[in-house]
């Protein structure tokens, strides 16, 4: 089933003649083409990919090489995007209210003199949750690069190396081995800073005999991977070992709870209750995981307040953590593909405590 075909039931439900998507993420999901200026018009037979001349030659070549879905037809526009949408004047056009500015909405209303502008929150989001084979292939490739980067960095880490150097080396490896770029800003923080879940790498030497947390992911054909590993430069104390084992056990319990149809909050509870029961209540301050694909954070999430059922074919992270101010923190994160009866772990880097 193509991305366009996934949207047809929504067009029927809303009574729309077509959908107009203007954000880069939705356009890329529909067409597999990346452009920062353009639109996609989706109707019952075709996706019109409207791009300005900077992108048209590339879009036309991609279509000729069958890199775009067969129902995607690139079209150039030179007189401005609104002029290219003149054919929509008398149609009922569905737009994404969550990705549309007020100014653009007003201009579209002026264009649709004989038609109607219909609104829907997150037009493509629900259809994007279940990943197609092409999407899963991209995510798997991205994770293979990410796993390779972790193996590489273990031989790079040594006393005197800085957090910034670790982050840069991870990114260089990913790029050198086929990534489009990074899925998000790489986190590489050590010592007390490892207690900051979203800490920023600094030009400071790694703290010895302390945790080093690395959260990073490659991007391939626009699709993200996401992995966190925590290691120790030197030797871990008994307290550090206990924290690490508690997080690892919590993650394994959460992964074991993942299956098609399960409530997201149940997966979160599987990890959180184990952490709480082992003396670290209140020290796990974020959700247990999130969906991802073209965006690093997509819906739904493994959180205590998410009452959605997770569907087979969704890719989720599972990433519990414990963060002790003044000591440091541990987070262990894998990506899993939800199946009807469980899940497939897409991450293959080792998770036992590593002391370097």
Buried (B, 14 or more C-beta within 10 A) or exposed (E): EBBBEBBBEBBEEBEBBBBBBBBBBBBBBBBBBBBEBBBBBBBEEBBBBBBBEEBBEBBBEBBEEEBBBEBBBBBBBEEEBBEBBEEBEEBBBBBBBEBBEEEBBEEBEEBBEEBBBBEBEBBBBEBBBBBBEEBBBBBBBBBBBBBBBBEBBEEBBEEEBBBBBBBBBBBEBBBEBEBBEBBBEBBBBBBBBBBBBEBBBBEEBBBBEBBBBBBBBBBBBBBBBBBBBBBBBEEBEEEBBBBBBBBBBBBBBBBEBBBBEBBBBBBBBBBBEBBBEBEBEEBBEBBBBBBBBBBBEBBBBBBEEBEBEBBBBBBBBBBBBBBBEEBBBBBBBBBBBBBEEBBEBBBBBEBEBBEB
